[in-house]
């Protein structure tokens, strides 16, 4: 349980959770959206994965991250459900949703 709360104690990790609720993403897409270095995003994703909140899958040259709906960690599913219901501080704006819809990993990762 400590890992879960520690993972959620950072605003960038909460933002990543909110984005992954909306759409599965790779590191370069998250980096582009948050305007953070790939290494920073990778560290955040590692913490979230270790807490059982997200999972990854290989898709060609990309590793795609998504919400882990079947976490083996106690309370993780309940906490993710509470975060999903939370509608204030970390709700995605219309602009952020538009960016999520238009982001293209083929274009970003080839730079």
C-alpha positions in Angstrom: 0.0 0.0 0.0 2.9 2.3 0.7 4.1 1.9 -2.9 0.7 2.9 -4.2 0.5 6.1 -2.1 4.1 7.0 -2.9 3.4 6.5 -6.6 0.4 8.9 -6.4 2.2 11.5 -4.4 3.6 13.3 -7.5 1.5 15.5 -9.7 3.1 14.3 -12.9 2.3 10.7 -12.0 -1.3 11.7 -11.3 -1.4 13.4 -14.7 0.0 10.3 -16.3 -2.7 8.2 -14.7 -5.4 10.6 -16.0 -4.0 10.5 -19.5 -3.8 6.7 -19.4 -7.4 6.5 -18.3 -8.2 8.2 -21.6 -5.8 6.4 -23.9 -2.9 4.0 -24.0 0.4 5.9 -24.6 4.1 5.3 -25.2 6.9 7.2 -23.4 7.5 9.6 -26.2 3.8 10.6 -26.3 3.7 11.2 -22.6 7.0 13.2 -22.8 5.5 15.3 -25.5 2.3 16.0 -23.6 3.9 16.7 -20.2 7.0 18.5 -21.8 9.3 16.3 -19.8 12.4 14.4 -20.8 11.9 10.7 -21.8 14.1 9.6 -18.9 12.0 11.5 -16.4 8.8 10.0 -17.8 10.4 6.5 -17.8 11.2 6.9 -14.1 7.6 8.0 -13.4 6.2 5.1 -15.3 8.5 2.7 -13.5 7.3 3.9 -10.2 3.6 3.6 -11.3 4.3 0.1 -12.7 6.1 -1.1 -9.5 3.0 0.1 -7.6 0.8 -2.1 -9.8 -1.2 0.9 -11.1 -0.1 0.6 -14.8 1.1 -2.1 -17.0 3.1 -2.2 -20.3 3.0 -4.2 -23.5 5.4 -4.3 -26.4 4.0 -3.1 -29.7 6.7 -3.2 -32.4 9.4 -0.7 -31.4 7.2 0.9 -28.7 6.3 0.0 -25.2 2.7 1.0 -24.6 1.5 1.8 -21.1 -2.1 1.4 -19.9 -4.0 1.4 -16.6 -3.7 -2.0 -14.8 -7.3 -3.0 -14.2 -6.3 -6.3 -12.6 -3.7 -5.3 -10.1 -2.5 -7.8 -7.6 -1.8 -5.0 -5.1 -4.4 -4.6 -2.4 -6.5 -1.4 -2.8 -4.9 -0.4 -6.2 -8.2 -1.0 -8.1 -10.2 1.0 -5.6 -7.7 3.9 -5.6 -7.7 4.0 -9.4 -11.5 4.1 -9.3 -11.4 7.0 -6.9 -8.9 8.9 -9.0 -11.1 8.3 -12.1 -14.2 9.8 -10.2 -12.2 12.8 -9.0 -13.2 15.7 -11.2 -11.2 18.7 -10.1 -7.5 19.2 -9.9 -6.3 16.6 -12.3 -9.2 16.5 -14.8 -8.0 16.7 -18.3 -8.9 19.9 -20.0 -10.5 20.1 -23.5 -7.1 21.2 -24.9 -5.3 18.2 -23.3 -7.9 15.8 -24.6 -7.5 17.4 -28.1 -3.7 16.9 -27.8 -4.3 13.2 -26.8 -6.5 12.6 -29.8 -4.1 14.2 -32.2 -0.8 12.8 -30.9 1.0 10.4 -33.3 3.8 8.3 -31.9 5.1 7.6 -35.5 5.6 11.3 -36.0 7.0 12.1 -32.5 9.4 9.1 -32.1 10.9 9.6 -35.6 12.4 13.0 -34.6 
